[in-house]
């Protein structure tokens, strides 16, 4: 018999109502506690706010950005690099007469072999100069 077609028993309904009541009461108590905590004022000494060193604050913010953004230059750009299912690992090449062959792998190999932004030929130097 399917669950929706099962007969409803009074005991099951009573347990369901009791569980929902307990859950609602718990949520109300947690919500009231969080509201009371948020309403409490935080005492701050007013003289400490006027002695803020702007240079130190700026240096701290720059250090935070440096440590947060710096590793992004070493992240692998193509998550499927060096796998057999990488859709970017394809190339097209041609050779005219006795000239050196030219192909698209010259540009795409940095990405498809697991390179990061810092490893790219032109962009890597720029990002190393701009990003810490």
N, CA, C and O atoms as a Tinker XYZ file with bonds, in Angstrom:
   528  protein
     1  N      0.851000   -1.170000    0.000000    73     2
     2  CA     0.000000    0.000000    0.000000    64     1     3
     3  C      0.896000    1.232000    0.000000    63     2     4     5
     4  O      1.871000    1.294000    0.749000    81     3
     5  N      0.576000    2.184000   -0.814000    73     3     6
     6  CA     1.356000    3.405000   -0.901000    64     5     7
     7  C      1.200000    4.223000    0.375000    63     6     8     9
     8  O      0.197000    4.109000    1.081000    81     7
     9  N      2.199000    5.044000    0.661000    73     7    10
    10  CA     2.218000    5.805000    1.907000    64     9    11
    11  C      1.075000    6.821000    1.965000    63    10    12    13
    12  O      0.504000    7.056000    3.031000    81    11
    13  N      0.746000    7.415000    0.831000    73    11    14
    14  CA    -0.332000    8.411000    0.845000    64    13    15
    15  C     -1.708000    7.767000    1.010000    63    14    16    17
    16  O     -2.669000    8.433000    1.397000    81    15
    17  N     -1.796000    6.491000    0.718000    73    15    18
    18  CA    -3.071000    5.804000    0.845000    64    17    19
    19  C     -3.212000    5.097000    2.188000    63    18    20    21
    20  O     -4.247000    4.487000    2.458000    81    19
    21  N     -2.177000    5.172000    3.039000    73    19    22
    22  CA    -2.237000    4.515000    4.342000    64    21    23
    23  C     -3.273000    5.211000    5.221000    63    22    24    25
    24  O     -3.404000    6.435000    5.174000    81    23
    25  N     -3.996000    4.454000    6.008000    73    23    26
    26  CA    -5.006000    5.077000    6.870000    64    25    27
    27  C     -4.333000    5.921000    7.964000    63    26    28    29
    28  O     -3.306000    5.530000    8.519000    81    27
    29  N     -4.907000    7.044000    8.255000    73    27    30
    30  CA    -4.380000    7.937000    9.294000    64    29    31
    31  C     -4.882000    7.463000   10.642000    63    30    32    33
    32  O     -6.082000    7.284000   10.852000    81    31
    33  N     -3.960000    7.267000   11.535000    73    31    34
    34  CA    -4.341000    6.857000   12.881000    64    33    35
    35  C     -4.308000    8.077000   13.791000    63    34    36    37
    36  O     -3.519000    8.994000   13.563000    81    35
    37  N     -5.147000    8.104000   14.809000    73    35    38
    38  CA    -5.163000    9.252000   15.720000    64    37    39
    39  C     -3.833000    9.398000   16.469000    63    38    40    41
    40  O     -3.408000   10.510000   16.784000    81    39
    41  N     -3.186000    8.270000   16.749000    73    39    42
    42  CA    -1.917000    8.314000   17.476000    64    41    43
    43  C     -0.839000    8.989000   16.628000    63    42    44    45
    44  O     -0.059000    9.794000   17.136000    81    43
    45  N     -0.800000    8.664000   15.349000    73    43    46
    46  CA     0.191000    9.260000   14.450000    64    45    47
    47  C     -0.045000   10.761000   14.320000    63    46    48    49
    48  O      0.908000   11.539000   14.339000    81    47
    49  N     -1.273000   11.164000   14.191000    73    47    50
    50  CA    -1.592000   12.584000   14.083000    64    49    51
    51  C     -1.215000   13.338000   15.357000    63    50    52    53
    52  O     -0.702000   14.455000   15.294000    81    51
    53  N     -1.471000   12.724000   16.511000    73    51    54
    54  CA    -1.138000   13.368000   17.782000    64    53    55
    55  C      0.376000   13.516000   17.930000    63    54    56    57
    56  O      0.854000   14.551000   18.395000    81    55
    57  N      1.132000   12.489000   17.538000    73    55    58
    58  CA     2.589000   12.579000   17.612000    64    57    59
    59  C      3.127000   13.640000   16.662000    63    58    60    61
    60  O      4.063000   14.364000   17.001000    81    59
    61  N      2.544000   13.734000   15.486000    73    59    62
    62  CA     2.971000   14.742000   14.523000    64    61    63
    63  C      2.704000   16.148000   15.046000    63    62    64    65
    64  O      3.556000   17.028000   14.926000    81    63
    65  N      1.527000   16.361000   15.625000    73    63    66
    66  CA     1.196000   17.671000   16.195000    64    65    67
    67  C      2.107000   18.016000   17.365000    63    66    68    69
    68  O      2.537000   19.162000   17.497000    81    67
    69  N      2.406000   17.034000   18.217000    73    67    70
    70  CA     3.285000   17.283000   19.368000    64    69    71
    71  C      4.695000   17.627000   18.900000    63    70    72    73
    72  O      5.331000   18.523000   19.455000    81    71
    73  N      5.182000   16.930000   17.895000    73    71    74
    74  CA     6.517000   17.218000   17.379000    64    73    75
    75  C      6.606000   18.598000   16.769000    63    74    76    77
    76  O      7.587000   19.311000   16.985000    81    75
    77  N      5.588000   18.987000   16.005000    73    75    78
    78  CA     5.571000   20.324000   15.417000    64    77    79
    79  C      5.474000   21.406000   16.481000    63    78    80    81
    80  O      6.076000   22.470000   16.333000    81    79
    81  N      4.732000   21.153000   17.545000    73    79    82
    82  CA     4.605000   22.126000   18.633000    64    81    83
    83  C      5.934000   22.311000   19.342000    63    82    84    85
    84  O      6.328000   23.441000   19.629000    81    83
    85  N      6.632000   21.218000   19.629000    73    83    86
    86  CA     7.932000   21.302000   20.299000    64    85    87
    87  C      8.942000   22.027000   19.409000    63    86    88    89
    88  O      9.732000   22.835000   19.898000    81    87
    89  N      8.921000   21.745000   18.124000    73    87    90
    90  CA     9.834000   22.409000   17.198000    64    89    91
    91  C      9.562000   23.904000   17.128000    63    90    92    93
    92  O     10.498000   24.704000   17.144000    81    91
    93  N      8.305000   24.289000   17.050000    73    91    94
    94  CA     7.946000   25.705000   16.996000    64    93    95
    95  C      8.334000   26.416000   18.290000    63    94    96    97
    96  O      8.824000   27.544000   18.253000    81    95
    97  N      8.118000   25.764000   19.431000    73    95    98
    98  CA     8.486000   26.378000   20.711000    64    97    99
    99  C      9.997000   26.555000   20.809000    63    98   100   101
   100  O     10.465000   27.587000   21.290000    81    99
   101  N     10.760000   25.577000   20.366000    73    99   102
   102  CA    12.219000   25.695000   20.389000    64   101   103
   103  C     12.710000   26.802000   19.481000    63   102   104   105
   104  O     13.611000   27.555000   19.849000    81   103
   105  N     12.126000   26.912000   18.294000    73   103   106
   106  CA    12.516000   27.976000   17.378000    64   105   107
   107  C     12.178000   29.343000   17.951000    63   106   108   109
   108  O     12.949000   30.288000   17.784000    81   107
   109  N     11.045000   29.463000   18.622000    73   107   110
   110  CA    10.670000   30.742000   19.227000    64   109   111
   111  C     11.627000   31.124000   20.348000    63   110   112   113
   112  O     11.976000   32.295000   20.498000    81   111
   113  N     12.053000   30.135000   21.139000    73   111   114
   114  CA    12.988000   30.431000   22.238000    64   113   115
   115  C     14.347000   30.844000   21.699000    63   114   116   117
   116  O     14.969000   31.764000   22.230000    81   115
   117  N     14.812000   30.180000   20.657000    73   115   118
   118  CA    16.114000   30.527000   20.072000    64   117   119
   119  C     16.037000   31.912000   19.430000    63   118   120   121
   120  O     16.961000   32.714000   19.567000    81   119
   121  N     14.950000   32.188000   18.740000    73   119   122
   122  CA    14.777000   33.495000   18.121000    64   121   123
   123  C     14.700000   34.615000   19.150000    63   122   124   125
   124  O     15.254000   35.693000   18.932000    81   123
   125  N     14.022000   34.375000   20.263000    73   123   126
   126  CA    13.917000   35.388000   21.305000    64   125   127
   127  C     15.276000   35.627000   21.956000    63   126   128   129
   128  O     15.619000   36.762000   22.286000    81   127
   129  N     16.042000   34.568000   22.138000    73   127   130
   130  CA    17.375000   34.719000   22.722000    64   129   131
   131  C     18.310000   35.483000   21.808000    63   130   132   133
   132  O     19.094000   36.310000   22.274000    81   131
   133  N     18.239000   35.219000   20.523000    73   131   134
   134  CA    19.092000   35.940000   19.572000    64   133   135
   135  C     18.694000   37.403000   19.495000    63   134   136   137
   136  O     19.560000   38.270000   19.383000    81   135
   137  N     17.405000   37.694000   19.551000    73   135   138
   138  CA    16.950000   39.070000   19.516000    64   137   139
   139  C     17.378000   39.835000   20.754000    63   138   140   141
   140  O     17.750000   41.005000   20.663000    81   139
   141  N     17.331000   39.190000   21.907000    73   139   142
   142  CA    17.747000   39.850000   23.139000    64   141   143
   143  C     19.249000   40.102000   23.129000    63   142   144   145
   144  O     19.714000   41.123000   23.636000    81   143
   145  N     19.989000   39.194000   22.568000    73   143   146
   146  CA    21.437000   39.370000   22.505000    64   145   147
   147  C     21.808000   40.486000   21.533000    63   146   148   149
   148  O     22.738000   41.247000   21.800000    81   147
   149  N     21.108000   40.596000   20.426000    73   147   150
   150  CA    21.414000   41.626000   19.449000    64   149   151
   151  C     21.010000   43.011000   19.952000    63   150   152   153
   152  O     21.594000   44.013000   19.538000    81   151
   153  N     20.014000   43.076000   20.842000    73   151   154
   154  CA    19.540000   44.357000   21.335000    64   153   155
   155  C     20.453000   44.939000   22.412000    63   154   156   157
   156  O     20.364000   46.130000   22.709000    81   155
   157  N     21.327000   44.129000   22.998000    73   155   158
   158  CA    22.197000   44.614000   24.062000    64   157   159
   159  C     23.249000   45.549000   23.479000    63   158   160   161
   160  O     23.910000   45.196000   22.502000    81   159
   161  N     23.417000   46.740000   24.061000    73   159   162
   162  CA    24.430000   47.675000   23.538000    64   161   163
   163  C     25.834000   47.196000   23.869000    63   162   164   165
   164  O     26.068000   46.587000   24.913000    81   163
   165  N     26.758000   47.478000   22.971000    73   163   166
   166  CA    28.149000   47.106000   23.170000    64   165   167
   167  C     28.894000   48.334000   23.672000    63   166   168   169
   168  O     29.001000   49.322000   22.946000    81   167
   169  N     29.409000   48.296000   24.890000    73   167   170
   170  CA    30.100000   49.476000   25.413000    64   169   171
   171  C     31.463000   49.632000   24.745000    63   170   172   173
   172  O     32.258000   48.693000   24.722000    81   171
   173  N     31.731000   50.812000   24.206000    73   171   174
   174  CA    33.009000   51.127000   23.595000    64   173   175
   175  C     33.589000   52.370000   24.243000    63   174   176   177
   176  O     32.867000   53.341000   24.468000    81   175
   177  N     34.846000   52.358000   24.541000    73   175   178
   178  CA    35.459000   53.590000   25.030000    64   177   179
   179  C     35.583000   54.583000   23.884000    63   178   180   181
   180  O     36.161000   54.272000   22.842000    81   179
   181  N     35.042000   55.770000   24.081000    73   179   182
   182  CA    35.008000   56.756000   23.008000    64   181   183
   183  C     36.386000   57.305000   22.662000    63   182   184   185
   184  O     36.616000   57.696000   21.518000    81   183
   185  N     37.310000   57.343000   23.622000    73   183   186
   186  CA    38.627000   57.891000   23.319000    64   185   187
   187  C     39.447000   56.968000   22.424000    63   186   188   189
   188  O     40.359000   57.438000   21.745000    81   187
   189  N     39.151000   55.667000   22.403000    73   187   190
   190  CA    39.911000   54.748000   21.558000    64   189   191
   191  C     39.544000   54.913000   20.086000    63   190   192   193
   192  O     40.337000   54.560000   19.212000    81   191
   193  N     38.355000   55.444000   19.798000    73   191   194
   194  CA    37.961000   55.620000   18.407000    64   193   195
   195  C     38.697000   56.782000   17.750000    63   194   196   197
   196  O     38.897000   56.776000   16.536000    81   195
   197  N     39.091000   57.753000   18.514000    73   195   198
   198  CA    39.760000   58.916000   17.928000    64   197   199
   199  C     41.250000   58.677000   17.715000    63   198   200   201
   200  O     41.895000   59.450000   17.006000    81   199
   201  N     41.809000   57.634000   18.306000    73   199   202
   202  CA    43.239000   57.364000   18.180000    64   201   203
   203  C     43.537000   56.302000   17.126000    63   202   204   205
   204  O     44.516000   55.570000   17.265000    81   203
   205  N     42.744000   56.199000   16.106000    73   203   206
   206  CA    42.966000   55.202000   15.070000    64   205   207
   207  C     44.073000   55.682000   14.127000    63   206   208   209
   208  O     44.038000   56.805000   13.626000    81   207
   209  N     45.059000   54.804000   13.897000    73   207   210
   210  CA    46.157000   55.117000   12.992000    64   209   211
   211  C     45.750000   54.695000   11.580000    63   210   212   213
   212  O     45.653000   53.504000   11.284000    81   211
   213  N     45.515000   55.668000   10.725000    73   211   214
   214  CA    45.040000   55.375000    9.371000    64   213   215
   215  C     46.085000   54.615000    8.562000    63   214   216   217
   216  O     45.730000   53.754000    7.758000    81   215
   217  N     47.359000   54.916000    8.759000    73   215   218
   218  CA    48.410000   54.203000    8.023000    64   217   219
   219  C     48.466000   52.731000    8.388000    63   218   220   221
   220  O     48.613000   51.869000    7.522000    81   219
   221  N     48.347000   52.451000    9.684000    73   219   222
   222  CA    48.372000   51.052000   10.124000    64   221   223
   223  C     47.124000   50.312000    9.660000    63   222   224   225
   224  O     47.188000   49.135000    9.306000    81   223
   225  N     45.986000   51.010000    9.662000    73   223   226
   226  CA    44.754000   50.375000    9.196000    64   225   227
   227  C     44.843000   50.060000    7.703000    63   226   228   229
   228  O     44.413000   48.993000    7.268000    81   227
   229  N     45.398000   50.980000    6.923000    73   227   230
   230  CA    45.565000   50.736000    5.489000    64   229   231
   231  C     46.540000   49.615000    5.209000    63   230   232   233
   232  O     46.313000   48.795000    4.319000    81   231
   233  N     47.637000   49.572000    5.972000    73   231   234
   234  CA    48.615000   48.494000    5.792000    64   233   235
   235  C     48.008000   47.146000    6.157000    63   234   236   237
   236  O     48.283000   46.141000    5.501000    81   235
   237  N     47.191000   47.122000    7.193000    73   235   238
   238  CA    46.529000   45.869000    7.574000    64   237   239
   239  C     45.548000   45.406000    6.531000    63   238   240   241
   240  O     45.454000   44.214000    6.240000    81   239
   241  N     44.813000   46.347000    5.964000    73   239   242
   242  CA    43.865000   45.982000    4.909000    64   241   243
   243  C     44.599000   45.476000    3.672000    63   242   244   245
   244  O     44.154000   44.520000    3.037000    81   243
   245  N     45.722000   46.109000    3.323000    73   243   246
   246  CA    46.502000   45.666000    2.166000    64   245   247
   247  C     47.101000   44.286000    2.404000    63   246   248   249
   248  O     47.146000   43.469000    1.484000    81   247
   249  N     47.561000   44.015000    3.615000    73   247   250
   250  CA    48.078000   42.684000    3.931000    64   249   251
   251  C     46.980000   41.630000    3.817000    63   250   252   253
   252  O     47.218000   40.523000    3.334000    81   251
   253  N     45.778000   41.983000    4.266000    73   251   254
   254  CA    44.663000   41.041000    4.150000    64   253   255
   255  C     44.336000   40.723000    2.707000    63   254   256   257
   256  O     44.089000   39.569000    2.358000    81   255
   257  N     44.334000   41.741000    1.871000    73   255   258
   258  CA    44.066000   41.527000    0.445000    64   257   259
   259  C     45.193000   40.719000   -0.186000    63   258   260   261
   260  O     44.948000   39.854000   -1.026000    81   259
   261  N     46.433000   41.004000    0.222000    73   259   262
   262  CA    47.583000   40.281000   -0.315000    64   261   263
   263  C     47.478000   38.792000   -0.013000    63   262   264   265
   264  O     47.678000   37.960000   -0.898000    81   263
   265  N     47.172000   38.463000    1.209000    73   263   266
   266  CA    47.092000   37.049000    1.576000    64   265   267
   267  C     45.839000   36.374000    1.034000    63   266   268   269
   268  O     45.806000   35.153000    0.883000    81   267
   269  N     44.805000   37.164000    0.740000    73   267   270
   270  CA    43.582000   36.581000    0.206000    64   269   271
   271  C     43.597000   36.403000   -1.294000    63   270   272   273
   272  O     43.057000   35.424000   -1.810000    81   271
   273  N     44.217000   37.351000   -2.013000    73   271   274
   274  CA    44.189000   37.332000   -3.474000    64   273   275
   275  C     45.446000   36.693000   -4.059000    63   274   276   277
   276  O     45.399000   36.146000   -5.160000    81   275
   277  N     46.549000   36.753000   -3.355000    73   275   278
   278  CA    47.816000   36.230000   -3.853000    64   277   279
   279  C     47.764000   34.790000   -4.325000    63   278   280   281
   280  O     48.277000   34.502000   -5.406000    81   279
   281  N     47.173000   33.867000   -3.577000    73   279   282
   282  CA    47.126000   32.472000   -4.033000    64   281   283
   283  C     46.284000   32.250000   -5.286000    63   282   284   285
   284  O     46.396000   31.202000   -5.921000    81   283
   285  N     45.447000   33.215000   -5.653000    73   283   286
   286  CA    44.630000   33.033000   -6.854000    64   285   287
   287  C     45.477000   32.950000   -8.115000    63   286   288   289
   288  O     45.043000   32.371000   -9.111000    81   287
   289  N     46.677000   33.521000   -8.089000    73   287   290
   290  CA    47.535000   33.458000   -9.272000    64   289   291
   291  C     48.135000   32.070000   -9.454000    63   290   292   293
   292  O     48.639000   31.767000  -10.535000    81   291
   293  N     48.097000   31.219000   -8.437000    73   291   294
   294  CA    48.670000   29.872000   -8.530000    64   293   295
   295  C     47.608000   28.796000   -8.708000    63   294   296   297
   296  O     47.947000   27.615000   -8.784000    81   295
   297  N     46.331000   29.169000   -8.775000    73   295   298
   298  CA    45.275000   28.179000   -8.973000    64   297   299
   299  C     45.292000   27.651000  -10.404000    63   298   300   301
   300  O     45.546000   28.396000  -11.350000    81   299
   301  N     45.022000   26.380000  -10.548000    73   299   302
   302  CA    44.959000   25.757000  -11.872000    64   301   303
   303  C     43.723000   26.278000  -12.596000    63   302   304   305
   304  O     42.614000   26.201000  -12.067000    81   303
   305  N     43.906000   26.803000  -13.794000    73   303   306
   306  CA    42.803000   27.413000  -14.535000    64   305   307
   307  C     41.804000   26.386000  -15.049000    63   306   308   309
   308  O     40.596000   26.611000  -14.978000    81   307
   309  N     42.283000   25.279000  -15.556000    73   307   310
   310  CA    41.420000   24.262000  -16.146000    64   309   311
   311  C     41.330000   23.081000  -15.182000    63   310   312   313
   312  O     42.310000   22.354000  -15.021000    81   311
   313  N     40.189000   22.870000  -14.541000    73   311   314
   314  CA    40.086000   21.773000  -13.579000    64   313   315
   315  C     40.221000   20.394000  -14.209000    63   314   316   317
   316  O     40.532000   19.428000  -13.514000    81   315
   317  N     39.995000   20.289000  -15.500000    73   315   318
   318  CA    40.107000   18.998000  -16.176000    64   317   319
   319  C     41.452000   18.819000  -16.871000    63   318   320   321
   320  O     41.613000   17.902000  -17.676000    81   319
   321  N     42.413000   19.679000  -16.571000    73   319   322
   322  CA    43.723000   19.591000  -17.224000    64   321   323
   323  C     44.406000   18.274000  -16.874000    63   322   324   325
   324  O     44.256000   17.753000  -15.769000    81   323
   325  N     45.149000   17.753000  -17.824000    73   323   326
   326  CA    45.889000   16.494000  -17.689000    64   325   327
   327  C     44.977000   15.306000  -17.444000    63   326   328   329
   328  O     45.398000   14.318000  -16.842000    81   327
   329  N     43.748000   15.384000  -17.898000    73   327   330
   330  CA    42.845000   14.235000  -17.821000    64   329   331
   331  C     42.481000   13.846000  -19.247000    63   330   332   333
   332  O     42.731000   14.599000  -20.188000    81   331
   333  N     41.906000   12.699000  -19.397000    73   331   334
   334  CA    41.524000   12.232000  -20.722000    64   333   335
   335  C     40.244000   12.847000  -21.239000    63   334   336   337
   336  O     39.893000   12.647000  -22.402000    81   335
   337  N     39.535000   13.592000  -20.403000    73   335   338
   338  CA    38.239000   14.149000  -20.802000    64   337   339
   339  C     38.266000   15.665000  -20.914000    63   338   340   341
   340  O     37.211000   16.299000  -20.883000    81   339
   341  N     39.431000   16.253000  -21.042000    73   339   342
   342  CA    39.553000   17.703000  -21.117000    64   341   343
   343  C     39.093000   18.193000  -22.484000    63   342   344   345
   344  O     39.734000   17.882000  -23.488000    81   343
   345  N     38.000000   18.949000  -22.550000    73   343   346
   346  CA    37.520000   19.417000  -23.865000    64   345   347
   347  C     38.419000   20.499000  -24.457000    63   346   348   349
   348  O     38.350000   20.740000  -25.662000    81   347
   349  N     39.247000   21.151000  -23.672000    73   347   350
   350  CA    40.120000   22.192000  -24.189000    64   349   351
   351  C     41.412000   21.639000  -24.782000    63   350   352   353
   352  O     42.155000   22.365000  -25.443000    81   351
   353  N     41.680000   20.357000  -24.548000    73   351   354
   354  CA    42.930000   19.767000  -25.000000    64   353   355
   355  C     42.789000   19.277000  -26.442000    63   354   356   357
   356  O     42.837000   18.077000  -26.710000    81   355
   357  N     42.620000   20.198000  -27.334000    73   355   358
   358  CA    42.588000   19.886000  -28.751000    64   357   359
   359  C     43.316000   21.008000  -29.474000    63   358   360   361
   360  O     43.363000   22.142000  -28.997000    81   359
   361  N     43.865000   20.692000  -30.591000    73   359   362
   362  CA    44.628000   21.701000  -31.308000    64   361   363
   363  C     44.492000   21.528000  -32.801000    63   362   364   365
   364  O     44.056000   20.492000  -33.302000    81   363
   365  N     44.874000   22.567000  -33.482000    73   363   366
   366  CA    44.816000   22.572000  -34.924000    64   365   367
   367  C     46.128000   23.149000  -35.416000    63   366   368   369
   368  O     46.565000   24.195000  -34.937000    81   367
   369  N     46.750000   22.490000  -36.351000    73   367   370
   370  CA    48.024000   22.966000  -36.852000    64   369   371
   371  C     48.122000   22.844000  -38.356000    63   370   372   373
   372  O     47.372000   22.109000  -38.999000    81   371
   373  N     49.061000   23.581000  -38.889000    73   371   374
   374  CA    49.280000   23.540000  -40.335000    64   373   375
   375  C     50.741000   23.838000  -40.625000    63   374   376   377
   376  O     51.445000   24.452000  -39.823000    81   375
   377  N     51.175000   23.384000  -41.796000    73   375   378
   378  CA    52.542000   23.650000  -42.235000    64   377   379
   379  C     52.493000   23.968000  -43.724000    63   378   380   381
   380  O     51.914000   23.233000  -44.524000    81   379
   381  N     53.107000   25.062000  -44.057000    73   379   382
   382  CA    53.152000   25.483000  -45.457000    64   381   383
   383  C     54.583000   25.327000  -45.954000    63   382   384   385
   384  O     55.509000   25.937000  -45.420000    81   383
   385  N     54.748000   24.515000  -46.968000    73   383   386
   386  CA    56.048000   24.259000  -47.608000    64   385   387
   387  C     57.074000   23.830000  -46.563000    63   386   388   389
   388  O     56.816000   22.910000  -45.788000    81   387
   389  N     58.233000   24.485000  -46.534000    73   387   390
   390  CA    59.296000   24.105000  -45.603000    64   389   391
   391  C     59.317000   24.978000  -44.351000    63   390   392   393
   392  O     60.262000   24.916000  -43.565000    81   391
   393  N     58.284000   25.786000  -44.166000    73   391   394
   394  CA    58.254000   26.653000  -42.991000    64   393   395
   395  C     57.956000   25.850000  -41.732000    63   394   396   397
   396  O     57.472000   24.720000  -41.789000    81   395
   397  N     58.249000   26.446000  -40.636000    73   395   398
   398  CA    57.986000   25.825000  -39.331000    64   397   399
   399  C     56.476000   25.654000  -39.140000    63   398   400   401
   400  O     55.720000   26.574000  -39.452000    81   399
   401  N     56.015000   24.499000  -38.635000    73   399   402
   402  CA    54.575000   24.300000  -38.442000    64   401   403
   403  C     54.018000   25.278000  -37.387000    63   402   404   405
   404  O     54.685000   25.609000  -36.407000    81   403
   405  N     52.803000   25.715000  -37.620000    73   403   406
   406  CA    52.119000   26.640000  -36.719000    64   405   407
   407  C     50.832000   25.971000  -36.266000    63   406   408   409
   408  O     50.116000   25.378000  -37.074000    81   407
   409  N     50.535000   26.066000  -34.960000    73   407   410
   410  CA    49.311000   25.465000  -34.443000    64   409   411
   411  C     48.770000   26.220000  -33.245000    63   410   412   413
   412  O     49.417000   27.117000  -32.705000    81   411
   413  N     47.573000   25.837000  -32.845000    73   411   414
   414  CA    46.928000   26.497000  -31.712000    64   413   415
   415  C     47.445000   25.981000  -30.377000    63   414   416   417
   416  O     47.178000   26.589000  -29.341000    81   415
   417  N     48.175000   24.876000  -30.380000    73   415   418
   418  CA    48.707000   24.343000  -29.119000    64   417   419
   419  C     49.704000   25.295000  -28.479000    63   418   420   421
   420  O     49.904000   25.259000  -27.265000    81   419
   421  N     50.321000   26.131000  -29.270000    73   419   422
   422  CA    51.248000   27.113000  -28.733000    64   421   423
   423  C     50.553000   28.022000  -27.719000    63   422   424   425
   424  O     51.159000   28.437000  -26.731000    81   423
   425  N     49.301000   28.322000  -27.965000    73   423   426
   426  CA    48.538000   29.205000  -27.076000    64   425   427
   427  C     47.822000   28.419000  -25.983000    63   426   428   429
   428  O     47.780000   28.870000  -24.839000    81   427
   429  N     47.263000   27.270000  -26.300000    73   427   430
   430  CA    46.411000   26.552000  -25.347000    64   429   431
   431  C     47.157000   25.593000  -24.427000    63   430   432   433
   432  O     46.589000   25.161000  -23.424000    81   431
   433  N     48.397000   25.247000  -24.723000    73   431   434
   434  CA    49.116000   24.278000  -23.890000    64   433   435
   435  C     49.312000   24.747000  -22.456000    63   434   436   437
   436  O     49.328000   23.922000  -21.543000    81   435
   437  N     49.460000   26.034000  -22.234000    73   435   438
   438  CA    49.661000   26.523000  -20.876000    64   437   439
   439  C     48.453000   26.208000  -19.995000    63   438   440   441
   440  O     48.603000   25.893000  -18.815000    81   439
   441  N     47.275000   26.294000  -20.567000    73   439   442
   442  CA    46.061000   26.040000  -19.804000    64   441   443
   443  C     45.778000   24.546000  -19.711000    63   442   444   445
   444  O     45.428000   24.055000  -18.638000    81   443
   445  N     45.921000   23.817000  -20.811000    73   443   446
   446  CA    45.548000   22.406000  -20.824000    64   445   447
   447  C     46.558000   21.508000  -20.117000    63   446   448   449
   448  O     46.252000   20.348000  -19.842000    81   447
   449  N     47.722000   21.999000  -19.824000    73   447   450
   450  CA    48.712000   21.203000  -19.087000    64   449   451
   451  C     48.705000   21.515000  -17.598000    63   450   452   453
   452  O     49.601000   21.087000  -16.871000    81   451
   453  N     47.700000   22.260000  -17.138000    73   451   454
   454  CA    47.555000   22.511000  -15.705000    64   453   455
   455  C     48.182000   23.804000  -15.244000    63   454   456   457
   456  O     48.546000   23.925000  -14.074000    81   455
   457  N     48.321000   24.772000  -16.123000    73   455   458
   458  CA    48.941000   26.028000  -15.756000    64   457   459
   459  C     48.005000   26.939000  -14.980000    63   458   460   461
   460  O     46.785000   26.770000  -14.983000    81   459
   461  N     48.617000   27.908000  -14.315000    73   459   462
   462  CA    47.872000   28.903000  -13.555000    64   461   463
   463  C     47.967000   30.240000  -14.278000    63   462   464   465
   464  O     48.591000   30.338000  -15.334000    81   463
   465  N     47.351000   31.261000  -13.710000    73   463   466
   466  CA    47.383000   32.588000  -14.315000    64   465   467
   467  C     48.818000   33.092000  -14.397000    63   466   468   469
   468  O     49.191000   33.731000  -15.381000    81   467
   469  N     49.619000   32.817000  -13.390000    73   467   470
   470  CA    51.009000   33.284000  -13.374000    64   469   471
   471  C     51.848000   32.611000  -14.458000    63   470   472   473
   472  O     52.893000   33.146000  -14.828000    81   471
   473  N     51.431000   31.463000  -14.977000    73   471   474
   474  CA    52.192000   30.739000  -15.994000    64   473   475
   475  C     51.881000   31.183000  -17.417000    63   474   476   477
   476  O     52.597000   30.800000  -18.342000    81   475
   477  N     50.846000   31.972000  -17.617000    73   475   478
   478  CA    50.479000   32.400000  -18.964000    64   477   479
   479  C     51.539000   33.342000  -19.517000    63   478   480   481
   480  O     52.102000   34.139000  -18.765000    81   479
   481  N     51.824000   33.268000  -20.813000    73   479   482
   482  CA    52.934000   34.040000  -21.377000    64   481   483
   483  C     52.808000   35.554000  -21.208000    63   482   484   485
   484  O     53.742000   36.174000  -20.698000    81   483
   485  N     51.730000   36.160000  -21.601000    73   483   486
   486  CA    51.604000   37.614000  -21.530000    64   485   487
   487  C     50.911000   38.076000  -20.252000    63   486   488   489
   488  O     51.325000   39.060000  -19.639000    81   487
   489  N     49.881000   37.382000  -19.859000    73   487   490
   490  CA    49.078000   37.777000  -18.707000    64   489   491
   491  C     49.808000   37.511000  -17.393000    63   490   492   493
   492  O     49.596000   38.226000  -16.414000    81   491
   493  N     50.654000   36.504000  -17.364000    73   491   494
   494  CA    51.338000   36.133000  -16.115000    64   493   495
   495  C     52.179000   37.245000  -15.544000    63   494   496   497
   496  O     52.138000   37.498000  -14.340000    81   495
   497  N     52.946000   37.917000  -16.390000    73   495   498
   498  CA    53.785000   39.021000  -15.922000    64   497   499
   499  C     52.957000   40.196000  -15.417000    63   498   500   501
   500  O     53.321000   40.850000  -14.440000    81   499
   501  N     51.856000   40.454000  -16.085000    73   499   502
   502  CA    50.984000   41.565000  -15.673000    64   501   503
   503  C     50.347000   41.270000  -14.334000    63   502   504   505
   504  O     50.299000   42.142000  -13.466000    81   503
   505  N     49.847000   40.038000  -14.147000    73   503   506
   506  CA    49.211000   39.692000  -12.880000    64   505   507
   507  C     50.217000   39.664000  -11.749000    63   506   508   509
   508  O     49.875000   40.017000  -10.621000    81   507
   509  N     51.439000   39.257000  -12.012000    73   507   510
   510  CA    52.454000   39.264000  -10.957000    64   509   511
   511  C     52.780000   40.698000  -10.534000    63   510   512   513
   512  O     53.127000   40.948000   -9.379000    81   511
   513  N     52.668000   41.633000  -11.472000    73   511   514
   514  CA    52.919000   43.033000  -11.123000    64   513   515
   515  C     51.752000   43.676000  -10.403000    63   514   516   517
   516  O     51.957000   44.495000   -9.508000    81   515
   517  N     50.528000   43.322000  -10.776000    73   515   518
   518  CA    49.342000   43.919000  -10.173000    64   517   519
   519  C     48.919000   43.232000   -8.899000    63   518   520   521
   520  O     48.642000   43.887000   -7.894000    81   519
   521  N     48.866000   41.912000   -8.935000    73   519   522
   522  CA    48.475000   41.151000   -7.750000    64   521   523
   523  C     49.704000   40.815000   -6.930000    63   522   524   525
   524  O     50.773000   40.561000   -7.484000    81   523
   525  N     49.562000   40.812000   -5.637000    73   523   526
   526  CA    50.734000   40.512000   -4.783000    64   525   527
   527  C     51.167000   39.065000   -4.881000    63   526   528
   528  O     52.130000   38.663000   -4.228000    81   527
